[in-house]
Amino acid sequence: MPDIRGWPLGFYTDLVTPFKGGALDLEGFERLLEMQREQGVSGVVVCGLAGEATSLTPSERSDLVSTAVCRVGRELRVIAGVGTHCTRSSIEQAQQAAALGAHALLVVLPYYSKPTMQGVACHVTAIRDAVDLPILVADAPARTGIRASQGLLSELAWMKGIVGLVDYGADLGRLAEHQLTEPSLLPQLCGNDIAALPFAASGGGGAVSLAGNIAPRLLVSRHHALCAPNPVAAVRLNQNILPLLMALEREHPIAAVKFALSRTLGISPELRLPLVPLEPASARAVLGALQNLEVTHPRRKVA
């Protein structure tokens, strides 16, 4: 079990899910896990927003979580992404992750059904009551169609078992308001790589990063500089990584990250529909950013 002092503050990579020929590429996933372990991240999110989770079968989710726990679970925190528009199926995913040895859950707010904040609170409470794992709540309004209110954050802050919020929308105004009223009760992590610097300056406590799939060491260094605090070093590191972060956002960021990993780690860029590969112009932008950073990793096989 990894050290959980200071939980949940830290830098976590929201891992993509490698595919090959329509199936999971577990060998590629193990290479990705090993690279994360070597480059100093606090933990990894498996089957999260970056992992094309809605296209995974229960068996595939099981294989990914169990592989992560077995490969890096002694050194890194393994956080299983769970949650659907249905509370019952969300509980099933949570119980599966707990049985496989995940250290925590990242619970996305219900999508499509667009419940009230009371419904969201009941949804999270039901999942919390079904498993004995710490829970991070994922607020991703661009994907779910709902946004956690300040009132819901206050309720979550006092809810046993809820250890933090991951804000994929990087709402600085809401963060500042929360810091004034309940600064230490619900740590907030940034799920938006481009906004991580101002989010940390406004009181954020860490990051859940898509770009961490590609350049974890550089992003971990930025995180440490922000925590020191060493703002000069943080800004310098941010300027170095910003061209890559901008290139990843030109089209679909998951497609862009998988394309980058195909060049740096030898992992297939394969996606599952409805996601499609990058257009050539976006691919060139990603390549240019990678070359400027000189991001490469050994394409070794994992024993």
Summary of the structure (lengths in Angstrom):
residues: 303
radius of gyration: 18.0
end to end distance: 21.6
largest distance: 50.8
contacts: 1072
relative contact order: 0.13
helix: 49%
strand: 14%
